[in-house]
Amino acid sequence: MHKISRKRFVNFSAGALIGGILPSWPWPQAVHAAPGKNTHVKGPNFLVILTDDLGYGDLSCYGAPDLQTPNIDRLVAEGMRFDNFYANCPVCSPTRASLLTGRYPDMVGVPGVIRTHPNNSWGYLSPECKLLPSLLKPVGYTTAIVGKWHLGLVAPNLPNERGFDLFHGFLGDMMDDYYTHLRHGQNYMRRNQEVITPSGHATELFTEWACDYLRKQKIGQPFFLYLAYNAPHNPIQPPEEWLERVRKRHPDIGEKRAKLCALIEHLDDGVGRVLATLKETGLEKDTLVVFTSDNGGDLGPGANNGPWRAGKGTMYEGGLRVPMAARWPGRIKPGSRSMRVALTMDLMPTLLEAAGVRLTHEIDGRSILQTLMGEKQPAPERDLFFGRREGGKGFEGGTIECIRRGDWKLLRSRPGGPLELYNLKSDPLEKTDLAKSEPEKVRELSESLNAQLERYKAIPWQPPKP
Protein backbone atom coordinates (compact mmCIF):
# COMPACT_ATOMS: atom_id res chain seq x y z
CA MET A 1 0.00 0.00 0.00
CA HIS A 2 1.35 3.37 -1.00
CA LYS A 3 0.63 6.11 1.52
CA ILE A 4 1.46 9.76 1.17
CA SER A 5 2.93 11.18 4.34
CA ARG A 6 3.34 14.86 5.11
CA LYS A 7 7.09 14.35 5.14
CA ARG A 8 7.11 12.65 1.76
CA PHE A 9 4.85 15.28 0.25
CA VAL A 10 7.21 18.08 1.22
CA ASN A 11 10.10 16.14 -0.26
CA PHE A 12 8.59 15.47 -3.65
CA SER A 13 6.09 18.22 -4.22
CA ALA A 14 6.59 21.20 -2.05
CA GLY A 15 10.07 21.32 -3.42
CA ALA A 16 10.65 23.87 -2.44
CA LEU A 17 11.80 25.57 0.46
CA ILE A 18 14.68 26.78 -1.64
CA GLY A 19 17.60 27.04 0.70
CA GLY A 20 21.15 25.97 1.20
CA ILE A 21 23.78 27.04 -1.28
CA LEU A 22 22.56 28.15 -4.68
CA PRO A 23 24.63 27.02 -7.68
CA SER A 24 27.17 29.46 -9.07
CA TRP A 25 25.61 30.05 -12.49
CA PRO A 26 27.41 32.53 -14.72
CA TRP A 27 25.06 35.46 -14.30
CA PRO A 28 26.69 38.68 -13.17
CA GLN A 29 26.78 39.41 -9.45
CA ALA A 30 24.16 36.85 -8.45
CA VAL A 31 22.77 37.40 -4.98
CA HIS A 32 21.25 35.11 -2.41
CA ALA A 33 18.73 37.48 -0.94
CA ALA A 34 15.69 36.74 1.11
CA PRO A 35 12.58 38.75 0.25
CA GLY A 36 12.49 41.98 2.16
CA LYS A 37 16.12 42.89 1.59
CA ASN A 38 16.80 45.19 -1.34
CA THR A 39 20.39 44.57 -2.29
CA HIS A 40 20.26 46.63 -5.51
CA VAL A 41 22.41 43.96 -7.18
CA LYS A 42 21.50 43.22 -10.76
CA GLY A 43 20.06 39.89 -11.82
CA PRO A 44 18.91 39.00 -15.34
CA ASN A 45 15.84 40.59 -16.86
CA PHE A 46 12.81 38.35 -17.29
CA LEU A 47 10.28 38.34 -20.11
CA VAL A 48 7.55 35.71 -19.72
CA ILE A 49 5.25 35.41 -22.73
CA LEU A 50 2.06 33.47 -22.04
CA THR A 51 -0.35 32.65 -24.84
CA ASP A 52 -3.97 31.63 -24.35
CA ASP A 53 -5.20 28.25 -25.66
CA LEU A 54 -2.22 27.70 -27.95
CA GLY A 55 -2.18 24.02 -28.91
CA TYR A 56 0.93 21.86 -28.68
CA GLY A 57 0.89 21.37 -32.44
CA ASP A 58 -0.01 24.93 -33.42
CA LEU A 59 3.51 26.23 -34.01
CA SER A 60 5.44 25.36 -37.14
CA CYS A 61 8.44 24.39 -35.00
CA TYR A 62 6.18 21.90 -33.15
CA GLY A 63 4.96 20.36 -36.39
CA ALA A 64 2.04 22.48 -37.64
CA PRO A 65 1.84 21.93 -41.42
CA ASP A 66 -0.55 24.75 -42.27
CA LEU A 67 0.71 27.82 -40.44
CA GLN A 68 3.94 29.80 -40.20
CA THR A 69 5.36 31.10 -36.92
CA PRO A 70 8.88 32.25 -37.84
CA ASN A 71 9.40 34.51 -34.83
CA ILE A 72 8.43 31.96 -32.19
CA ASP A 73 10.32 29.31 -34.16
CA ARG A 74 13.44 31.49 -34.01
CA LEU A 75 12.99 32.01 -30.26
CA VAL A 76 12.78 28.24 -29.81
CA ALA A 77 15.82 27.67 -32.04
CA GLU A 78 17.88 30.18 -30.08
CA GLY A 79 17.17 28.50 -26.76
CA MET A 80 15.89 25.28 -25.24
CA ARG A 81 12.71 23.56 -26.33
CA PHE A 82 10.73 21.38 -23.90
CA ASP A 83 8.79 18.42 -25.27
CA ASN A 84 7.18 17.34 -21.98
CA PHE A 85 6.01 20.61 -20.49
CA TYR A 86 2.61 20.72 -18.81
CA ALA A 87 0.22 23.50 -17.89
CA ASN A 88 -0.92 23.22 -14.30
CA CYS A 89 -4.53 23.11 -15.43
CA PRO A 90 -6.41 22.58 -18.70
CA VAL A 91 -8.10 25.97 -18.30
CA CYS A 92 -6.94 29.52 -17.81
CA SER A 93 -7.02 31.11 -14.34
CA PRO A 94 -5.53 28.17 -12.41
CA THR A 95 -2.45 27.96 -14.62
CA ARG A 96 -1.89 31.70 -14.28
CA ALA A 97 -2.11 31.37 -10.50
CA SER A 98 0.52 28.60 -10.59
CA LEU A 99 2.82 30.63 -12.82
CA LEU A 100 2.88 33.53 -10.36
CA THR A 101 2.85 31.58 -7.06
CA GLY A 102 4.76 28.37 -7.78
CA ARG A 103 1.91 26.43 -6.19
CA TYR A 104 -0.77 24.05 -7.26
CA PRO A 105 -3.70 26.33 -8.14
CA ASP A 106 -6.00 24.74 -5.56
CA MET A 107 -3.46 25.62 -2.87
CA VAL A 108 -3.96 29.33 -3.62
CA GLY A 109 -7.74 29.22 -4.07
CA VAL A 110 -8.02 28.97 -7.86
CA PRO A 111 -9.37 25.52 -8.82
CA GLY A 112 -11.26 26.88 -11.83
CA VAL A 113 -11.95 29.88 -14.03
CA ILE A 114 -12.50 33.27 -12.37
CA ARG A 115 -15.37 35.01 -14.14
CA THR A 116 -17.48 38.16 -14.07
CA HIS A 117 -20.57 36.62 -12.48
CA PRO A 118 -20.11 35.26 -8.93
CA ASN A 119 -22.46 32.33 -9.53
CA ASN A 120 -20.21 31.13 -12.36
CA SER A 121 -16.80 31.98 -10.92
CA TRP A 122 -14.70 29.12 -9.59
CA GLY A 123 -11.76 30.71 -7.85
CA TYR A 124 -10.55 33.48 -5.57
CA LEU A 125 -6.81 34.09 -5.41
CA SER A 126 -5.77 33.87 -1.78
CA PRO A 127 -4.78 37.33 -0.48
CA GLU A 128 -2.12 35.61 1.66
CA CYS A 129 -0.19 33.92 -1.14
CA LYS A 130 3.00 35.55 -2.40
CA LEU A 131 3.32 36.35 -6.08
CA LEU A 132 6.47 36.41 -8.17
CA PRO A 133 6.63 40.19 -8.72
CA SER A 134 6.40 40.90 -4.99
CA LEU A 135 9.37 38.58 -4.43
CA LEU A 136 11.46 40.19 -7.15
CA LYS A 137 10.89 43.80 -6.13
CA PRO A 138 12.92 43.60 -2.89
CA VAL A 139 16.02 42.70 -4.92
CA GLY A 140 15.69 45.67 -7.23
CA TYR A 141 13.34 44.56 -10.01
CA THR A 142 10.74 46.71 -11.67
CA THR A 143 7.68 44.65 -12.52
CA ALA A 144 4.96 44.89 -15.15
CA ILE A 145 2.12 42.89 -16.60
CA VAL A 146 0.90 43.69 -20.10
CA GLY A 147 -2.19 41.87 -21.31
CA LYS A 148 -4.53 39.43 -19.63
CA TRP A 149 -4.66 39.18 -15.83
CA HIS A 150 -7.63 36.86 -15.12
CA LEU A 151 -6.94 36.45 -11.40
CA GLY A 152 -9.48 38.88 -9.98
CA LEU A 153 -11.63 41.83 -10.98
CA VAL A 154 -11.65 43.80 -7.73
CA ALA A 155 -9.46 44.56 -4.73
CA PRO A 156 -7.46 43.00 -3.17
CA ASN A 157 -6.75 40.94 -6.26
CA LEU A 158 -5.78 43.58 -8.78
CA PRO A 159 -2.31 43.44 -10.37
CA ASN A 160 -0.99 46.61 -8.72
CA GLU A 161 -2.02 45.23 -5.34
CA ARG A 162 -0.21 41.95 -5.95
CA GLY A 163 3.26 43.29 -6.72
CA PHE A 164 3.15 44.74 -10.22
CA ASP A 165 4.41 48.31 -10.62
CA LEU A 166 2.60 48.59 -13.95
CA PHE A 167 -0.56 46.96 -15.24
CA HIS A 168 -1.50 47.76 -18.82
CA GLY A 169 -4.08 45.31 -20.07
CA PHE A 170 -7.27 43.36 -19.52
CA LEU A 171 -8.58 42.26 -16.13
CA GLY A 172 -11.09 39.67 -17.28
CA ASP A 173 -11.20 36.24 -18.84
CA MET A 174 -12.00 36.25 -22.56
CA MET A 175 -12.90 39.23 -24.70
CA ASP A 176 -16.18 39.10 -26.57
CA ASP A 177 -14.46 41.03 -29.36
CA TYR A 178 -10.76 41.67 -29.98
CA TYR A 179 -11.54 45.22 -31.12
CA THR A 180 -14.08 46.42 -28.54
CA HIS A 181 -12.33 44.57 -25.68
CA LEU A 182 -15.60 44.16 -23.76
CA ARG A 183 -16.76 41.18 -21.71
CA HIS A 184 -20.47 40.89 -20.95
CA GLY A 185 -20.73 44.54 -21.97
CA GLN A 186 -18.19 45.64 -19.36
CA ASN A 187 -14.88 47.33 -20.03
CA TYR A 188 -12.03 45.57 -18.25
CA MET A 189 -9.19 47.40 -20.00
CA ARG A 190 -6.95 49.22 -17.54
CA ARG A 191 -3.75 51.17 -17.17
CA ASN A 192 -3.08 50.54 -13.52
CA GLN A 193 -6.37 51.60 -11.86
CA GLU A 194 -7.54 53.77 -14.74
CA VAL A 195 -10.28 52.53 -17.06
CA ILE A 196 -9.10 53.00 -20.65
CA THR A 197 -10.76 52.60 -24.06
CA PRO A 198 -7.94 51.95 -26.53
CA SER A 199 -8.58 51.44 -30.23
CA GLY A 200 -7.26 48.45 -32.14
CA HIS A 201 -6.88 44.67 -32.09
CA ALA A 202 -5.97 43.45 -28.60
CA THR A 203 -2.94 41.49 -29.82
CA GLU A 204 -1.51 44.60 -31.45
CA LEU A 205 -2.25 46.74 -28.42
CA PHE A 206 -0.51 44.35 -26.04
CA THR A 207 2.46 44.15 -28.39
CA GLU A 208 2.74 47.94 -28.60
CA TRP A 209 2.44 48.35 -24.84
CA ALA A 210 5.09 45.70 -24.20
CA CYS A 211 7.46 47.39 -26.67
CA ASP A 212 6.83 50.77 -25.05
CA TYR A 213 7.67 49.30 -21.66
CA LEU A 214 10.92 47.78 -22.95
CA ARG A 215 12.01 51.04 -24.54
CA LYS A 216 11.70 52.76 -21.17
CA GLN A 217 13.91 50.26 -19.36
CA LYS A 218 17.49 51.11 -18.52
CA ILE A 219 20.37 48.72 -19.03
CA GLY A 220 21.49 47.64 -15.57
CA GLN A 221 18.03 47.98 -13.98
CA PRO A 222 16.51 44.48 -13.93
CA PHE A 223 12.86 44.06 -14.88
CA PHE A 224 10.20 41.38 -14.96
CA LEU A 225 7.72 41.77 -17.81
CA TYR A 226 4.82 39.33 -17.91
CA LEU A 227 3.28 39.57 -21.37
CA ALA A 228 0.00 37.64 -21.42
CA TYR A 229 -1.81 37.60 -24.74
CA ASN A 230 -5.50 36.76 -25.10
CA ALA A 231 -4.75 35.16 -28.47
CA PRO A 232 -5.49 32.62 -29.80
CA HIS A 233 -8.47 32.24 -27.46
CA ASN A 234 -12.02 32.58 -28.78
CA PRO A 235 -13.38 34.59 -30.52
CA ILE A 236 -11.19 33.59 -33.46
CA GLN A 237 -10.93 37.07 -34.91
CA PRO A 238 -7.77 37.70 -36.94
CA PRO A 239 -7.29 40.92 -38.91
CA GLU A 240 -8.61 40.43 -42.45
CA GLU A 241 -5.22 40.88 -44.12
CA TRP A 242 -3.76 38.04 -42.03
CA LEU A 243 -6.66 35.79 -42.94
CA GLU A 244 -6.14 36.53 -46.63
CA ARG A 245 -2.49 35.46 -46.37
CA VAL A 246 -3.52 32.06 -45.07
CA ARG A 247 -6.22 31.65 -47.73
CA LYS A 248 -3.79 32.44 -50.53
CA ARG A 249 -1.17 30.07 -49.17
CA HIS A 250 -3.68 27.26 -48.56
CA PRO A 251 -6.62 27.71 -50.97
CA ASP A 252 -8.19 24.41 -49.86
CA ILE A 253 -8.09 25.12 -46.12
CA GLY A 254 -11.40 25.21 -44.24
CA GLU A 255 -12.58 28.61 -43.07
CA LYS A 256 -12.53 27.70 -39.38
CA ARG A 257 -8.96 26.47 -39.47
CA ALA A 258 -7.89 29.36 -41.69
CA LYS A 259 -9.09 31.86 -39.10
CA LEU A 260 -7.26 30.15 -36.25
CA CYS A 261 -4.05 29.89 -38.29
CA ALA A 262 -4.30 33.59 -39.12
CA LEU A 263 -4.86 34.55 -35.49
CA ILE A 264 -1.80 32.53 -34.44
CA GLU A 265 0.35 34.01 -37.22
CA HIS A 266 -0.79 37.48 -36.17
CA LEU A 267 0.24 36.60 -32.61
CA ASP A 268 3.62 35.39 -33.87
CA ASP A 269 4.16 38.73 -35.56
CA GLY A 270 3.53 40.47 -32.24
CA VAL A 271 6.00 38.24 -30.44
CA GLY A 272 8.54 39.03 -33.15
CA ARG A 273 8.10 42.76 -32.64
CA VAL A 274 8.62 42.42 -28.90
CA LEU A 275 11.77 40.34 -29.40
CA ALA A 276 13.05 42.87 -31.94
CA THR A 277 12.54 45.64 -29.40
CA LEU A 278 14.59 43.67 -26.87
CA LYS A 279 17.42 43.56 -29.37
CA GLU A 280 17.12 47.20 -30.46
CA THR A 281 17.29 48.45 -26.88
CA GLY A 282 20.37 46.40 -26.03
CA LEU A 283 18.43 44.38 -23.45
CA GLU A 284 18.45 41.05 -25.27
CA LYS A 285 21.69 39.54 -23.97
CA ASP A 286 20.73 40.07 -20.32
CA THR A 287 17.15 38.83 -20.67
CA LEU A 288 15.81 35.35 -19.97
CA VAL A 289 12.75 34.89 -22.20
CA VAL A 290 10.20 32.16 -21.46
CA PHE A 291 7.41 31.29 -23.89
CA THR A 292 4.50 28.93 -23.20
CA SER A 293 0.70 28.50 -23.16
CA ASP A 294 -1.81 28.41 -20.31
CA ASN A 295 -3.40 25.13 -21.48
CA GLY A 296 -3.90 22.93 -24.50
CA GLY A 297 -5.63 24.07 -27.64
CA ASP A 298 -9.41 24.37 -27.88
CA LEU A 299 -10.70 21.78 -30.34
CA GLY A 300 -13.90 23.70 -31.02
CA PRO A 301 -12.21 26.47 -33.05
CA GLY A 302 -9.95 23.89 -34.71
CA ALA A 303 -6.81 23.78 -32.56
CA ASN A 304 -4.03 21.28 -33.26
CA ASN A 305 -2.66 19.54 -30.18
CA GLY A 306 -0.22 17.42 -32.14
CA PRO A 307 -0.59 13.69 -31.49
CA TRP A 308 -2.07 14.12 -28.03
CA ARG A 309 -5.57 13.05 -27.07
CA ALA A 310 -8.37 15.63 -26.69
CA GLY A 311 -7.77 19.28 -25.81
CA LYS A 312 -8.54 22.23 -23.57
CA GLY A 313 -10.60 21.51 -20.50
CA THR A 314 -9.72 17.82 -20.26
CA MET A 315 -7.30 15.78 -18.18
CA TYR A 316 -5.92 14.07 -21.28
CA GLU A 317 -2.54 15.03 -22.72
CA GLY A 318 -4.04 17.40 -25.29
CA GLY A 319 -5.51 19.51 -22.51
CA LEU A 320 -2.36 19.69 -20.41
CA ARG A 321 0.73 19.36 -22.59
CA VAL A 322 1.84 22.70 -24.05
CA PRO A 323 4.78 24.17 -25.98
CA MET A 324 7.52 25.79 -23.90
CA ALA A 325 10.87 27.31 -24.73
CA ALA A 326 13.40 29.46 -22.92
CA ARG A 327 16.16 31.67 -24.35
CA TRP A 328 19.01 33.39 -22.50
CA PRO A 329 21.91 34.38 -24.74
CA GLY A 330 25.22 33.05 -23.53
CA ARG A 331 23.60 30.90 -20.84
CA ILE A 332 21.13 28.58 -22.58
CA LYS A 333 22.58 26.61 -25.48
CA PRO A 334 20.88 27.44 -28.79
CA GLY A 335 19.08 24.52 -30.39
CA SER A 336 19.00 22.53 -27.16
CA ARG A 337 16.07 20.31 -26.27
CA SER A 338 14.78 18.74 -23.08
CA MET A 339 12.55 15.74 -22.44
CA ARG A 340 12.27 16.68 -18.77
CA VAL A 341 8.74 16.71 -17.36
CA ALA A 342 8.06 20.15 -15.91
CA LEU A 343 5.02 22.29 -15.07
CA THR A 344 4.04 25.94 -15.20
CA MET A 345 4.55 26.21 -11.43
CA ASP A 346 8.23 25.33 -11.92
CA LEU A 347 8.86 28.61 -13.72
CA MET A 348 8.46 30.76 -10.62
CA PRO A 349 11.27 29.11 -8.59
CA THR A 350 13.38 28.98 -11.75
CA LEU A 351 13.24 32.74 -12.21
CA LEU A 352 13.79 33.38 -8.52
CA GLU A 353 16.87 31.16 -8.48
CA ALA A 354 18.23 32.99 -11.51
CA ALA A 355 17.63 36.28 -9.69
CA GLY A 356 19.35 34.99 -6.56
CA VAL A 357 16.23 35.07 -4.42
CA ARG A 358 16.00 32.41 -1.73
CA LEU A 359 12.43 31.50 -0.88
CA THR A 360 11.43 31.38 2.76
CA HIS A 361 7.96 29.89 2.29
CA GLU A 362 6.64 26.61 0.93
CA ILE A 363 5.82 26.18 -2.75
CA ASP A 364 5.12 23.16 -4.94
CA GLY A 365 7.24 24.00 -7.99
CA ARG A 366 10.84 22.96 -8.57
CA SER A 367 13.44 25.11 -10.29
CA ILE A 368 14.58 23.83 -13.69
CA LEU A 369 17.47 26.30 -13.96
CA GLN A 370 20.10 23.55 -14.04
CA THR A 371 18.31 21.92 -16.94
CA LEU A 372 18.17 25.22 -18.82
CA MET A 373 21.90 25.67 -18.30
CA GLY A 374 22.64 22.26 -19.77
CA GLU A 375 23.67 20.79 -16.43
CA LYS A 376 22.61 17.34 -15.26
CA GLN A 377 19.57 17.70 -13.05
CA PRO A 378 17.98 14.54 -11.66
CA ALA A 379 14.21 14.45 -12.01
CA PRO A 380 12.56 15.17 -8.66
CA GLU A 381 10.72 12.35 -6.96
CA ARG A 382 7.27 13.83 -7.00
CA ASP A 383 3.75 13.05 -7.99
CA LEU A 384 2.06 15.57 -10.29
CA PHE A 385 -1.53 16.62 -9.70
CA PHE A 386 -4.02 18.30 -12.00
CA GLY A 387 -7.62 19.32 -11.46
CA ARG A 388 -10.42 21.56 -12.62
CA ARG A 389 -13.62 22.82 -10.97
CA GLU A 390 -16.43 24.09 -13.19
CA GLY A 391 -20.13 24.84 -13.34
CA GLY A 392 -22.73 24.30 -16.01
CA LYS A 393 -24.13 21.08 -17.37
CA GLY A 394 -21.77 18.17 -16.83
CA PHE A 395 -19.87 19.76 -13.95
CA GLU A 396 -22.43 21.56 -11.76
CA GLY A 397 -19.68 22.75 -9.43
CA GLY A 398 -17.85 19.42 -9.43
CA THR A 399 -14.26 18.59 -10.30
CA ILE A 400 -12.19 16.42 -12.56
CA GLU A 401 -8.73 15.42 -11.44
CA CYS A 402 -5.56 13.57 -12.35
CA ILE A 403 -2.35 12.23 -10.83
CA ARG A 404 0.81 11.34 -12.73
CA ARG A 405 3.52 9.21 -11.12
CA GLY A 406 6.36 8.43 -13.44
CA ASP A 407 4.82 6.94 -16.58
CA TRP A 408 1.53 6.15 -14.87
CA LYS A 409 -1.40 8.50 -15.15
CA LEU A 410 -4.72 8.12 -13.32
CA LEU A 411 -7.56 10.49 -14.17
CA ARG A 412 -11.25 11.14 -13.81
CA SER A 413 -12.59 12.67 -17.01
CA ARG A 414 -15.98 13.78 -15.63
CA PRO A 415 -17.20 14.61 -12.12
CA GLY A 416 -18.20 11.43 -10.35
CA GLY A 417 -17.08 9.34 -13.30
CA PRO A 418 -14.88 6.25 -13.26
CA LEU A 419 -11.12 6.39 -12.88
CA GLU A 420 -9.04 5.76 -16.00
CA LEU A 421 -5.47 4.50 -15.97
CA TYR A 422 -2.85 4.93 -18.69
CA ASN A 423 0.83 4.17 -19.06
CA LEU A 424 2.33 7.05 -21.00
CA LYS A 425 5.49 5.15 -21.88
CA SER A 426 3.76 2.30 -23.66
CA ASP A 427 0.63 4.25 -24.59
CA PRO A 428 1.44 7.97 -24.96
CA LEU A 429 -1.76 8.62 -26.92
CA GLU A 430 -3.93 7.28 -24.06
CA LYS A 431 -5.80 4.75 -26.15
CA THR A 432 -5.91 1.84 -23.71
CA ASP A 433 -7.52 2.25 -20.29
CA LEU A 434 -5.77 -0.15 -17.90
CA ALA A 435 -7.97 0.52 -14.87
CA LYS A 436 -9.59 -2.94 -14.89
CA SER A 437 -6.39 -4.85 -15.59
CA GLU A 438 -4.25 -2.95 -13.05
CA PRO A 439 -6.46 -2.59 -9.96
CA GLU A 440 -3.51 -2.40 -7.56
CA LYS A 441 -2.01 0.52 -9.46
CA VAL A 442 -5.39 2.27 -9.47
CA ARG A 443 -5.71 1.78 -5.73
CA GLU A 444 -2.17 3.01 -5.09
CA LEU A 445 -2.53 6.16 -7.20
CA SER A 446 -6.07 6.97 -6.11
CA GLU A 447 -4.95 6.88 -2.48
CA SER A 448 -2.36 9.57 -3.16
CA LEU A 449 -4.76 11.57 -5.29
CA ASN A 450 -7.39 11.51 -2.55
CA ALA A 451 -4.81 12.65 0.01
CA GLN A 452 -4.00 15.63 -2.20
CA LEU A 453 -7.68 16.45 -2.65
CA GLU A 454 -8.06 16.43 1.12
CA ARG A 455 -5.36 19.08 1.37
CA TYR A 456 -7.28 21.26 -1.07
CA LYS A 457 -10.39 21.20 1.11
CA ALA A 458 -8.69 23.44 3.64
CA ILE A 459 -8.18 26.21 1.06
CA PRO A 460 -11.14 28.56 0.42
CA TRP A 461 -11.81 29.28 -3.24
CA GLN A 462 -14.69 31.73 -2.92
CA PRO A 463 -14.47 35.38 -1.82
CA PRO A 464 -15.29 36.03 1.83
CA LYS A 465 -18.86 36.94 2.51
CA PRO A 466 -19.49 40.60 3.44
Secondary structure, DSSP 8 states (H G I E B T S, - for coil): -----HHHHIIIIIB----S-----SSTT---B-TT--------EEEEEEESS--TT-SGGGT-SS---HHHHHHHHTSEEEEEEE-SSSSHHHHHHHHHHSS-GGGGT-SB---SSGGG------TTS--HHHHHGGGT-EEEEEEE--S-SSTTSSGGGGT-SEEEEE-SS--S-TTT-EETTEE-EEETTEE----S-HHHHHHHHHHHHHHT--TTS-EEEEEE--TTSSS----HHHHHHHHHH-TTS-HHHHHHHHHHHHHHHHHHHHHHHHHHTT-GGGEEEEEEESS---TTTT---TTSSS-TTSSSHHHHB--EEEE-TTTS-TTEEEEEEEEGGGHHHHHHHHHTB---S-BS----HHHHTT---------EEEEEE--STTTTT-EEEEEEETTEEEEESSTT--EEEEETTT-TT-----TTT-HHHHHHHHHHHHHHHHHHTTS--S----
